[in-house]
């Protein structure tokens, strides 16, 4: 099976795995200024925006790089992009609260780290 086809085949499985891990983290850790509805939407939507780039685009762009280099780029890109998207949609029009914004960015970053870590564990255990 060609590499790009393998990536496309994995996309729905990995996306589901990611939102199952990341959404509970966001539900628990986002600041109190966000409704339950917004937290749930963020859990699905943020990953929908970045996951295709991490799974489809970056592996092909970085095919001549090591896996470690790919992981560095992907795992920096995803939380930074998701924090920016989260800020654009849920924070920028609210009154300034540096503590709440920092908490929200930390929650988004921790959600990404959780799905990355558990994804690596699943890969190591050959679940995928």
N, CA and C of each residue as an Amber inpcrd file, in Angstrom:
protein
   384
   0.8460000  -1.1710000   0.0000000   0.0000000   0.0000000   0.0000000
   0.9010000   1.2470000   0.0000000   0.6600000   2.1860000  -0.8940000
   1.4710000   3.4160000  -0.9300000   1.3860000   4.1830000   0.3960000
   2.4640000   4.9030000   0.7110000   2.5710000   5.6210000   1.9790000
   1.4150000   6.6000000   2.1800000   1.0830000   7.3830000   1.1740000
  -0.0100000   8.3570000   1.2980000  -1.3350000   7.6550000   1.5870000
  -1.5520000   6.5060000   0.9840000  -2.7800000   5.7320000   1.2330000
  -2.8080000   5.2480000   2.6760000  -1.6690000   4.8330000   3.1950000
  -1.5900000   4.4120000   4.5960000  -1.9390000   5.5780000   5.5250000
  -1.4440000   6.7580000   5.1970000  -1.7350000   7.9300000   6.0210000
  -3.2320000   8.2330000   6.0100000  -3.8450000   8.1900000   4.8240000
  -5.2820000   8.4410000   4.7230000  -6.0860000   7.3720000   5.4640000
  -5.6210000   6.1410000   5.4210000  -6.3210000   5.0550000   6.1240000
  -6.2730000   5.2500000   7.6290000  -5.1510000   5.7620000   8.1210000
  -5.0010000   5.9620000   9.5610000  -5.7410000   7.1940000  10.0670000
  -5.9820000   8.1680000   9.2100000  -6.5630000   9.4460000   9.6240000
  -7.8100000   9.3030000  10.4960000  -8.8480000   8.5860000  10.0930000
 -10.0520000   8.5470000  10.9380000  -9.8160000   7.8480000  12.2790000
  -8.9900000   6.8190000  12.2760000  -8.6930000   6.0960000  13.5190000
  -7.9330000   7.0080000  14.4780000  -6.8870000   7.6410000  13.9800000
  -6.0900000   8.5300000  14.8050000  -6.8630000   9.7460000  15.2800000
  -7.7210000  10.2860000  14.4190000  -8.5390000  11.4410000  14.7990000
  -9.4770000  11.0570000  15.9430000 -10.1560000   9.9340000  15.8150000
 -11.0550000   9.4800000  16.8720000 -10.2850000   9.2690000  18.1760000
  -9.1380000   8.5910000  18.0860000  -8.2860000   8.3420000  19.2530000
  -7.9020000   9.6710000  19.9050000  -7.5240000  10.6440000  19.1020000
  -7.0960000  11.9430000  19.6270000  -8.2230000  12.6800000  20.3310000
  -9.4030000  12.7140000  19.7280000 -10.4850000  13.4630000  20.3900000
 -10.9830000  12.7470000  21.6440000 -10.8990000  11.4300000  21.6650000
 -11.2880000  10.6850000  22.8670000 -10.3440000  11.0180000  24.0280000
  -9.1060000  11.2850000  23.7270000  -8.1380000  11.6370000  24.7680000
  -8.1710000  13.1360000  25.0820000  -8.1990000  13.9630000  24.0580000
  -8.0580000  15.4010000  24.2710000  -9.3110000  16.0640000  24.8420000
 -10.4860000  15.6160000  24.4330000 -11.7150000  16.2680000  24.9020000
 -11.8740000  16.1970000  26.4150000 -11.6670000  15.0510000  27.0670000
 -11.7790000  15.0510000  28.5350000 -10.7760000  15.9740000  29.2240000
  -9.5910000  16.1030000  28.6500000  -8.5960000  17.0180000  29.2230000
  -9.1170000  18.4510000  29.1390000  -9.6600000  18.8130000  27.9850000
 -10.2090000  20.1640000  27.8330000 -11.4250000  20.3790000  28.7240000
 -12.2710000  19.3690000  28.8420000 -13.4390000  19.4910000  29.7290000
 -13.0050000  19.7840000  31.1590000 -11.9470000  19.1170000  31.5950000
 -11.5010000  19.2530000  32.9750000 -10.6590000  20.4970000  33.2290000
  -9.8710000  20.9240000  32.2500000  -8.8420000  21.9240000  32.5450000
  -9.0650000  23.3200000  31.9730000  -9.9450000  23.4760000  30.9880000
 -10.1700000  24.8370000  30.4790000 -10.7460000  25.7080000  31.5850000
 -10.4890000  26.9960000  31.5050000 -10.9510000  27.9270000  32.5410000
 -12.4780000  27.9560000  32.6050000 -12.9690000  28.3960000  33.7450000
 -14.4120000  28.3860000  34.0100000 -15.2050000  29.3130000  33.0870000
 -14.5440000  30.1830000  32.3730000 -15.2740000  31.1070000  31.4910000
 -15.8430000  30.4330000  30.2460000 -15.5180000  29.1560000  30.0260000
 -15.9860000  28.4440000  28.8390000 -17.1030000  27.4750000  29.2090000
 -18.1480000  27.4930000  28.4170000 -19.2870000  26.6140000  28.6690000
 -18.9330000  25.1620000  28.3380000 -19.7370000  24.2610000  28.8310000
 -19.5650000  22.8420000  28.5130000 -19.6470000  22.6390000  27.0030000
 -20.5800000  23.2960000  26.3620000 -20.7370000  23.1940000  24.9060000
 -19.4670000  23.6230000  24.1850000 -18.9040000  24.7580000  24.5850000
 -17.6750000  25.2490000  23.9500000 -16.5130000  24.2960000  24.1840000
 -16.4310000  23.7150000  25.3580000 -15.3600000  22.7610000  25.6630000
 -15.4700000  21.5200000  24.7800000 -16.7030000  21.0330000  24.6020000
 -16.9160000  19.8580000  23.7430000 -16.5910000  20.1760000  22.2820000
 -17.0520000  21.3180000  21.8240000 -16.7590000  21.7170000  20.4470000
 -15.2510000  21.8640000  20.2530000 -14.5740000  22.4820000  21.2130000
 -13.1240000  22.6550000  21.1120000 -12.4180000  21.3040000  21.0250000
 -12.9020000  20.3220000  21.7910000 -12.2900000  19.0020000  21.7780000
 -12.3250000  18.3290000  20.4210000 -13.3600000  18.5910000  19.6760000
 -13.5110000  17.9870000  18.3490000 -12.9130000  18.8900000  17.2630000
 -13.2060000  20.1810000  17.3350000 -12.8430000  21.1050000  16.2650000
 -11.3520000  21.4010000  16.1950000 -10.7060000  21.6350000  17.3410000
  -9.2800000  21.9610000  17.2970000  -8.4820000  20.8380000  16.6520000
  -8.7900000  19.6150000  17.0300000  -8.1000000  18.4670000  16.4420000
  -8.4350000  18.3390000  14.9560000  -9.6680000  18.6320000  14.5980000
 -10.0560000  18.5680000  13.1820000  -9.2450000  19.5510000  12.3440000
  -8.8480000  20.6610000  12.9350000  -8.0730000  21.6680000  12.1940000
  -6.6110000  21.2820000  12.0370000  -6.0290000  20.6650000  13.0470000
  -4.5870000  20.4020000  13.0020000  -4.2300000  18.9690000  12.6400000
  -5.0760000  18.0200000  12.9590000  -4.7250000  16.6110000  12.7700000
  -4.4260000  16.2520000  11.3130000  -5.1950000  16.7250000  10.3460000
  -4.8520000  16.4000000   8.9500000  -3.4610000  16.9060000   8.5430000
  -3.0630000  18.0360000   9.0760000  -1.7280000  18.5490000   8.7570000
  -0.6640000  17.6590000   9.3880000  -0.9000000  17.2760000  10.6490000
   0.0640000  16.4400000  11.3700000   0.1680000  15.0500000  10.7490000
  -0.9500000  14.5000000  10.2940000  -0.9700000  13.1130000   9.8110000
  -0.7870000  12.9900000   8.2960000  -1.2680000  13.9550000   7.5370000
  -1.1930000  13.8460000   6.0750000  -0.1020000  14.7100000   5.4520000
   0.0290000  15.9390000   5.8970000   0.9160000  16.8880000   5.2360000
   2.3550000  16.7680000   5.7290000   2.5510000  16.8740000   7.0320000
   3.9180000  16.8680000   7.5610000   4.6990000  15.5880000   7.2520000
   4.0810000  14.4060000   7.3420000   4.8700000  13.2050000   7.0040000
   5.3850000  13.2180000   5.5620000   4.5900000  13.7560000   4.6560000
   5.0310000  13.8100000   3.2630000   6.0640000  14.9200000   3.0520000
   5.8780000  16.0480000   3.7120000   6.8530000  17.1380000   3.6000000
   8.1840000  16.7770000   4.2460000   8.1260000  15.9210000   5.2620000
   9.3310000  15.5890000   6.0230000   9.7730000  14.1490000   5.7940000
   9.4510000  13.6090000   4.6390000   9.7700000  12.2070000   4.3440000
  11.2660000  11.9150000   4.3990000  12.0780000  12.9180000   4.1290000
  13.5310000  12.7080000   4.1570000  14.1440000  13.0140000   5.5230000
  13.3050000  13.2910000   6.5160000  13.7690000  13.6080000   7.8720000
  13.5720000  12.4030000   8.7910000  14.1920000  12.4480000   9.9360000
  14.0170000  11.3640000  10.9080000  12.6510000  11.4740000  11.5700000
  12.2300000  10.3760000  12.1730000  10.9650000  10.3850000  12.9100000
  11.0180000  11.3810000  14.0620000  12.1600000  11.4760000  14.7020000
  12.3040000  12.4260000  15.8100000  12.1170000  13.8660000  15.3240000
  12.6710000  14.2010000  14.1790000  12.5040000  15.5540000  13.6350000
  11.0350000  15.8160000  13.2970000  10.3840000  14.8340000  12.6900000
   8.9580000  14.9690000  12.3880000   8.1620000  15.2020000  13.6710000
   8.4340000  14.4050000  14.7050000   7.6920000  14.5320000  15.9640000
   7.8990000  15.9010000  16.5930000   9.1110000  16.4250000  16.5530000
   9.3670000  17.7610000  17.0840000   8.5140000  18.8030000  16.3620000
   8.5340000  18.7560000  15.0630000   7.7700000  19.7370000  14.2870000
   6.2760000  19.5690000  14.5290000   5.7900000  18.3430000  14.4300000
   4.3500000  18.0870000  14.5810000   3.8510000  18.4460000  15.9680000
   4.6180000  18.0970000  16.9860000   4.1610000  18.3080000  18.3540000
   4.4020000  19.7190000  18.8610000   5.0990000  20.5200000  18.0980000
   5.1420000  21.9570000  18.3780000   4.0480000  22.6530000  17.5780000
   3.9030000  22.2480000  16.3170000   2.8860000  22.8500000  15.4580000
   1.4850000  22.7100000  16.0570000   1.0950000  21.4960000  16.4530000
  -0.2860000  21.2430000  16.8660000  -0.7220000  22.1140000  18.0480000
  -0.0160000  22.1250000  19.1740000  -0.5080000  22.9630000  20.2710000
  -0.4260000  24.4580000  19.9890000   0.6060000  24.8900000  19.2660000
   0.7000000  26.3230000  18.9420000  -0.4650000  26.7370000  18.0500000
  -0.7290000  25.9500000  17.0100000  -1.8520000  26.2590000  16.1060000
  -3.1800000  26.1910000  16.8470000  -3.3500000  25.1950000  17.7060000
  -4.6150000  25.0510000  18.4350000  -4.8010000  26.1670000  19.4530000
  -3.7290000  26.6150000  20.1000000  -3.8490000  27.7580000  21.0100000
  -4.2590000  29.0120000  20.2460000  -3.6670000  29.2130000  19.0780000
  -4.0360000  30.3670000  18.2630000  -5.5040000  30.2860000  17.8320000
  -5.9130000  29.1290000  17.3480000  -7.3190000  28.9600000  16.9520000
  -8.2590000  29.1440000  18.1380000  -7.8940000  28.5850000  19.2830000
  -8.7240000  28.7170000  20.4830000  -8.8480000  30.1870000  20.8690000
  -7.7380000  30.8980000  20.8240000  -7.7650000  32.3270000  21.1390000
  -8.6720000  33.0830000  20.1700000  -8.5340000  32.7900000  18.8690000
  -9.3380000  33.4920000  17.8740000 -10.8430000  33.2800000  18.0670000
 -11.2230000  32.0630000  18.4140000 -12.6510000  31.7260000  18.5030000
 -13.2400000  32.0090000  19.8880000 -12.5210000  31.6680000  20.9580000
 -13.1250000  31.7100000  22.2870000 -12.5520000  32.7390000  23.2450000
 -11.4630000  33.4030000  22.9050000 -10.8570000  34.2880000  23.8910000
 -10.7920000  35.7490000  23.4480000 -10.4460000  36.0320000  22.2380000
 -10.0680000  37.3920000  21.8380000 -11.1420000  38.4400000  22.0850000
 -12.3950000  38.0890000  22.0900000 -13.4610000  39.0790000  22.2960000
 -13.8990000  39.1710000  23.7580000 -13.2480000  38.4190000  24.6070000
 -13.5940000  38.4370000  26.0350000 -12.7370000  39.4780000  26.7550000
 -13.1930000  39.8760000  27.9400000 -12.3450000  40.7620000  28.7410000
 -10.9950000  40.0930000  29.0220000  -9.9620000  40.8850000  29.1080000
  -8.6190000  40.3610000  29.3180000  -8.5350000  39.6650000  30.6800000
  -8.0390000  38.4460000  30.6430000  -7.7590000  37.6890000  31.8640000
  -6.5370000  36.8300000  31.5700000  -5.3870000  37.3600000  31.9090000
  -4.1490000  36.6450000  31.6080000  -4.0980000  35.2780000  32.2730000
  -4.5830000  35.1860000  33.4980000  -4.5470000  33.9050000  34.2110000
  -5.4350000  32.8740000  33.5180000  -6.6310000  33.2760000  33.1130000
  -7.5390000  32.3450000  32.4380000  -6.9930000  31.9520000  31.0720000
  -6.4220000  32.9110000  30.3580000  -5.8520000  32.6070000  29.0400000
  -4.6690000  31.6560000  29.1750000  -3.8130000  31.8960000  30.1310000
  -2.6900000  30.9960000  30.3730000  -3.1890000  29.5940000  30.7260000
  -4.2110000  29.5200000  31.5460000  -4.7920000  28.2180000  31.8960000
  -5.3540000  27.5340000  30.6470000  -6.0470000  28.2750000  29.8050000
  -6.6130000  27.6930000  28.5800000  -5.5150000  27.1720000  27.6590000
  -4.4640000  27.9620000  27.4820000  -3.3530000  27.5250000  26.6240000
  -2.6540000  26.2970000  27.2160000  -2.5130000  26.2710000  28.5310000
  -1.9170000  25.1000000  29.1810000  -2.8020000  23.8740000  28.9830000
  -4.1210000  24.0500000  29.0660000  -5.0500000  22.9290000  28.8690000
  -4.9510000  22.3850000  27.4410000  -4.9160000  23.2640000  26.4700000
  -4.7940000  22.8450000  25.0670000  -3.4730000  22.1100000  24.8540000
  -2.4120000  22.6400000  25.4230000  -1.0960000  22.0040000  25.2830000
  -1.0610000  20.6440000  25.9760000  -1.5880000  20.5590000  27.1820000
  -1.6230000  19.2760000  27.8950000  -2.4890000  18.2470000  27.1680000
  -3.5910000  18.6930000  26.5810000  -4.4300000  17.7770000  25.8060000
  -3.6350000  17.1910000  24.6420000  -2.8820000  18.0380000  23.9580000
  -2.0440000  17.5620000  22.8550000  -0.9630000  16.6160000  23.3370000
  -0.3230000  16.9450000  24.4340000   0.7180000  16.0700000  24.9770000
   0.1490000  14.7260000  25.4140000  -1.0600000  14.7450000  25.9580000
  -1.6960000  13.4880000  26.3720000  -1.9730000  12.5970000  25.1690000
  -2.5180000  13.1610000  24.1020000  -2.8070000  12.3260000  22.9320000
  -1.5150000  11.8800000  22.2540000  -0.5030000  12.7340000  22.2540000
   0.7890000  12.3340000  21.7010000   1.3770000  11.1770000  22.5110000
   1.4220000  11.3330000  23.8170000   2.0040000  10.3010000  24.6760000
   1.2750000   8.9800000  24.5930000  -0.0380000   9.0320000  24.6570000
  -0.8150000   7.7910000  24.5580000  -0.7640000   7.2170000  23.1460000
  -0.6680000   8.0840000  22.1470000  -0.5070000   7.6050000  20.7770000
   0.8210000   6.8860000  20.5840000   1.8720000   7.4350000  21.1630000
   3.1730000   6.7770000  21.0910000   3.1500000   5.4370000  21.8310000
   2.4770000   5.4010000  22.9740000   2.3440000   4.1490000  23.7090000
   1.5700000   3.1180000  22.8880000   0.4700000   3.5470000  22.2750000
  -0.3260000   2.6380000  21.4420000   0.4920000   2.1220000  20.2620000
   1.2940000   3.0000000  19.6750000   2.1660000   2.5950000  18.5730000
   3.2080000   1.5840000  19.0520000   3.7990000   1.8630000  20.1990000
   4.8050000   0.9520000  20.7740000   4.1920000  -0.4200000  21.0800000
   2.9520000  -0.4180000  21.5360000   2.2520000  -1.6790000  21.8520000
   1.6570000  -2.3300000  20.6140000   1.8710000  -1.6940000  19.4440000
   1.3980000  -2.1730000  18.1480000  -0.1290000  -2.2840000  18.0710000
  -0.8050000  -1.3270000  18.7170000  -2.2600000  -1.2670000  18.6010000
  -2.6450000  -0.6850000  17.2520000  -1.7380000   0.1160000  16.6700000
  -1.9930000   0.7320000  15.3540000  -0.9660000   0.1940000  14.3870000
